[in-house]
Amino acid sequence: MSRRPNETEQEYQARLTMERQRSVAQERNSHVADADRERQKQLHWMRCPKCGAELSEVQFRDVKLDKCFACAGVFLDDGELEQLTGKPGWFDSMLRFFRN
């Protein structure tokens, strides 16, 4: 009889997977020349990772989020999710704010 992993085990495994992916990305990035890194930044800066359209910064509760008006995607920079989740009612407010 196999046992299903509980939520804590799943979170642990997900965290390990993410740490491995981060290490691989950092290793790969360490071999990229500064000129190539700058070229990539210029190509992708404020572009939607989903559809490639231009992103716009929108203010939502003291946090500037990146919004794609072409595909309706909303993207967060590092630490922004943590800033939002500490505020009561943040998820419902966000749904109302970004609903098409």
C-alpha positions in Angstrom: 0.0 0.0 0.0 1.5 3.3 -1.0 1.2 6.4 1.2 0.3 9.8 -0.3 2.7 12.6 0.7 1.2 15.2 3.0 1.3 18.9 2.3 4.5 19.5 4.3 6.3 16.8 2.3 5.1 18.2 -1.0 6.2 21.7 0.0 9.6 20.3 1.0 10.0 18.4 -2.3 8.9 21.5 -4.2 11.4 23.6 -2.3 14.2 21.1 -3.1 13.3 21.2 -6.8 13.3 25.0 -6.8 16.7 25.1 -5.1 18.1 22.7 -7.7 16.6 24.8 -10.5 18.0 28.0 -9.0 21.5 26.4 -8.7 21.4 25.3 -12.4 20.3 28.8 -13.5 23.0 30.5 -11.5 25.6 28.2 -12.9 24.4 28.8 -16.4 24.3 32.5 -15.8 27.8 32.6 -14.4 29.1 31.5 -17.9 27.3 34.3 -19.7 29.4 37.2 -20.7 28.5 40.7 -19.4 27.8 41.9 -22.9 25.4 39.0 -23.6 23.7 39.6 -20.3 23.2 43.2 -21.1 21.9 42.3 -24.6 19.3 39.9 -23.1 18.2 42.5 -20.6 17.6 45.1 -23.4 15.7 42.5 -25.4 13.4 41.4 -22.6 13.2 44.4 -20.2 9.5 45.1 -19.3 8.3 42.5 -21.9 5.6 40.0 -21.1 7.1 36.5 -20.6 3.8 35.0 -21.8 3.1 36.9 -25.0 6.0 39.3 -25.5 3.9 42.5 -25.4 5.1 45.5 -23.4 4.4 45.5 -19.6 3.0 48.5 -17.8 3.6 49.2 -14.1 0.4 49.5 -12.1 0.2 50.6 -8.5 -1.8 48.1 -6.3 -1.7 48.8 -2.5 1.8 50.3 -2.2 3.3 47.7 -4.6 4.1 48.3 -8.3 3.1 45.3 -10.3 3.8 44.5 -13.9 0.6 44.2 -16.0 0.3 43.0 -19.6 -2.8 44.5 -21.2 -2.4 42.3 -24.2 -2.9 38.9 -22.4 -4.1 40.2 -19.0 -1.1 38.7 -17.2 0.1 40.1 -13.9 3.7 39.6 -12.9 5.4 40.1 -9.6 9.0 41.0 -8.9 11.0 39.2 -6.1 9.4 40.0 -2.7 6.2 41.6 -4.0 4.0 38.6 -3.3 5.2 38.6 0.3 4.3 42.3 0.5 0.8 41.7 -0.7 0.0 38.6 1.3 0.6 40.3 4.6 -2.4 42.5 4.1 -5.9 41.3 5.0 -8.2 40.8 2.0 -5.4 41.1 -0.5 -6.5 38.3 -2.8 -10.1 39.4 -3.2 -9.0 43.0 -3.8 -6.5 41.8 -6.4 -9.1 39.8 -8.2 -11.5 42.8 -8.3 -8.6 45.2 -9.4 -7.4 43.0 -12.3 -10.6 41.4 -13.5 -11.0 42.0 -17.2 
